[in-house]
Amino acid sequence: MILDDFITITPTGLYCIYGDFYLDPQQPVKEAVVSHAHGDHAIGGSEHVYCTAATESFMKHRYRKFAAVDFYIKAYHQSFKIKEVSITFYSAGHILGSAQVLMEYQGVKYLYTGDYKIEPDATCEPFEFVQADVLITESTFANPETKHPSPVKEIEKLNNTNSNIMLGAYALGKSQRIIQLLNHHCPSKNIMVHHSIMPFVKIYEDYGMELGRYKMYDRKVMKNNQQHQVYIVPPMVFHSYHKAINVVRAFASGWENLQQQNGISLYISDHADWDAILETIENVQPKQIWTLHGDGKQLKEYFKDRLEVKILN
């Protein structure tokens, strides 16, 4: 029997009362199961953190000695228990080390996707379809009108300008994906990376991800070369240099509002769009869908009278 209260939303985050643990808590807790290392899912200070090895590495870089009291590193497909709940990680395809969390209790399987994408990405482990009774899915882009274009076609837009480009991208995950895409599809571009992004790039390489060529940002190189330079910067830098001169601006994101007032739109998302969510549901074959991190109303309407959709947020 599916337990409606198996996962509940609390001020601290998603709580499993049957295992007495939190999924991606927003405050330090005793038992934290962390899907991936983005700051809105992984905070420092918890006592026991269960995650993949790459997620531990990213958290230790970001939070230093405050990352956690103890880490319990689990490989994909390696099952473990917290109290009476059996847990197994499966790749989520979002960023390096990202995991879906399959929880089994009293014969019922609950699958928490965390953030995920199902399209190919050479910089992280590919998404795995896992069957479950309840699919607890992110719904960031759960809108029939949202269909992400090909990331290759998007990155190839940069070949249409010779001007230098200031390219905004999240420091963890998106920047490394952009470096790899640029190397394969924009060979004439010289890639420079903001210093705050470099440690994450190095961790990717430590885990065997081949991103290609890049250099630390050099102001003189950018100043003395007015063409073919791509400078990858984190969002804070991108927005603080809103009036940067002699560069074309672009921001790699699936969000339309982040494309406004830029010289080039760059719709490259690391989240599942509408079609990908439907494909995931088809493969997971759940009896119920619970939605998080977005608006699940359109999924609820789409599956009306066919499949129960519960909106958790």
N, C-alpha and C positions, 0 to 999 in steps of 0.2 A: 504493500500500500504506500502510495506517495504521501509523504508528510508535508503538509502545507507550510509548516514552520521549520523545515529542515534548514533553510537559510533565511535569516531575517536581517533587515536593515536597522542598524543602531547608529547613534552619533559617532561611535568609534569605527564603524564599518560593517561589512558583511559578517554576520556571526552564525556559526553552526553550534547550536546548543547541545547537540548529541555528541559532538567531539570536543566541545569547549575550546574552539579555536576560531580565529578570524581569517577571512580571505582578504588580502590586500588592505589591512587596516590603515586608517588615517591617523591613528594615535598609537603610541607604544603599548603593546599588550604582552601577555605571557606567552601565548602560542600564536604565531603568525605564519600562514601559508601564503607565500608571495608568488604571484604569477609571472611578473617581470619587473625590471628595474626602473621603469619610468617613475618620476617623482609623485605622480598622482596614484600610484599603486604600491610603491615601496618607500617607506619612511624608515628613519633610523630609530634605535632605542628599544626595540622589542627584546624580550628575554630569549625566546627560542624562535628562530626563523628557518622555515623549511622552503627550499628553493633549488634551482639548478646551479651548477658551478659558475656559469657566466653571470647569472644574476647576483651571486655572492660577490664576484669580482667587481662588478659595477657599483654595488652598494658600498663595498669597502672603499672604493675610490671616492665616492660621493660623500659618505658620512664618516670616513676614517674609523677611529676607534669606537664611535657611537653607532656603527652600523647595526650591531646586535651583540648581546652577551654571548650567544652561541648560535652558530649556523649548523644546520643539518642538511648536507648536500645530497640531493637525490637525482639520479639519472632518469631520463625518459624511460617509461615502462617499468620502473622499479617501484613496486608497491610497498607502502609502509602504513602503520596505524597510528592514529592519535585517538586514544581511548578506544571506542568501538567502531570508529569510522576508518575504513580502508581507503587510502589515497594513492593515486597514480598520476604522474605527470605525462602529458603528451604534447608534442610540439604545437605551438600556436601560430608560427609563421609571422609573428608581429615584428620582433627584433631578435637578435641573438639571445638564446637562452629563454625566450618566452615560452610559457607553458599553459596549456589547458589543465584544469584540475578535475580529474574524475574521482568522485567520492561515492563509496558504496556502503550502504547501511541497511540492514534487515532485508537484503535481497533486491534493493532498489538502487539504480545508478543515477547519480546527479552529476552532470557535466558542466562545470564553470569554464567558459571560454577565455576569460580575461579579454584583453584586446587581441584581435587576430585578423589575419588576411589569408586568403587561400591561393592568391596568385603567386607565381614563381618569384623568388628573390634570392639571388646568389649569395647574399650576405647573412642569411640566417637559415635555420633548419626549416624544412618545408612543413606546411600544415598537415596534420593527420586527422582524418575523419574517424570518430569514435562513436559507436552506438551507445545510447543511454536512454533511460526512461524520461528524464527531465533535462532539457537543454537550457542552461542559464547563460544567455547570450548577450553580449554587448549589442546595443542598437544605435550606435553613434550615427550611422548613415542609413538607418532603416526607413528609407523613403523611396518609393518606386521611381521618383524622378532623378535619384542619385545613382549614376553609373560611372564609375571611375574609368577614365581613358587608359590606353596602354602607356605604362611608364616609359617605355622605349620611345614611343612617338612624342611624348611630352619632353623628354630630355633632348631629343633631336631638334626641338625648336631652338635650342641654344646655338645650333650650327648656323642659324639664319642671321646671326649678328656677329660682326667682328669686334664690336665694342667690348670693353671689360664689363664683367658682370659681378654684381654683389648678390650672392645667393643665400637667402635665409633658410636655415634648416635646423631642426632640433639636434642637439649635440649628440644624443644617444639614439642610434638606430637609423634615423633619416639621413644624417650626414654621411655615415659609412655607406649607405645604399647609394647616395648621390655620387660619392667618389667612384664607386664601382661602375655605375651607369655612365658617368662622364668618360671614364677610361675606355669603355667598350664602344661608346656611340658618339663621342665628341673628341676624336683623337687629336684635333688641332688645338685643343684648349690646354692651357697650363693651369693646374689645379693648386690653389693655395688654401690653407686651412687655419682658422683662428686657433690661437694657442689653447683655449679652454676646451676645444673639441679633441685635440691631439691625444690626451690620455685614453679616451674611449676608442679612438682609432687603433692605438697600440694594443688595447685589450682584445679588440677584434682580431688583430693579427696574431696575438698570442694563442688564440683559439683556432688558428689555421685558416682564417678568412683572408683570401687574396683580393685586396681592394684595388691594387694597381699603383700607379705613380701619383705622388702628391708631395707638396712641400709646406713647411711652416710659412705662414704669411710673412712677406717681406715688403715693407712699405716702399722701399726704393724700387723694387721690381715692378710694383703696381704703378708707381709714378713714372718710371722711365719707359714702360711699355703700355701703350694706349690701346692695344688690341689683344684679344684671345686669352686674357687672364680671367679666371673664375675664382672669386674669393668667397669661400664658404664660411658663414658666420652664424652664431646662435641667435635666436629671436631677439634677445635684449639688445645685442649690438645692431642687428638689422633695423630695429625700430628707433634706436637712438641716433642712427645716421640716416634719418629719413630724407634729408636733403643732400645726401652725398653727391658730389659732382663727378662728371666724367665716367659714370658707370650706369649700366642698365640694371634695374632692380628686378629680382624674381624671388619668390618664396615657395618652397616645395611643400605643398599641403593639399589635402582634399577639401579644405574649407574655402568657400567662395569669398568670404569677407577678407581673407588673407591675400587674395589676388588683386584686390582693388588698389588703384594708384601705382601699380607696378608696370614696368615696361614690358615684361613677359609674364604671362600666366603659366603656372607650372603645377598642374593638378596631379601630384604624386602622393598617394595616400597609403598609409600602413594599416588601414582598417578595412573591414569587409563592407562592400556596398550592398545595395538591395539584392542584386542577383546572387552575390556570394553568400549572403545570409540564407536565401531560399535554397541554394545548393547545399549548404551545410545542414539545414533542417532536413532536406531530402535524404541525406546520407546518414545523419544521426538517428533518424526515425524515432523521435521522441513521442511520448504520450502527452507531454505538456511542454510548453515553452515559457520560460520566465525571462523577462527582459530587464536590462540594466544599462546605465551609461548612455542615455538617449531617450528618444520617444518611441515607445512600443505600440502606439495607438494604431498605426497603419498596418503593422503585422497582425494585431488583434482583429482588425477589420478584414484583412486579407484571408485569414484562416477562420473567419466566422462560421460557426456550425460545423467545422471540420476538425479543429484542433484547439484545445484550450490554451489561451495565451494570457499569462498573468504579468502585469506590469509592476515590477518591484520598486521602481523609483518614481 
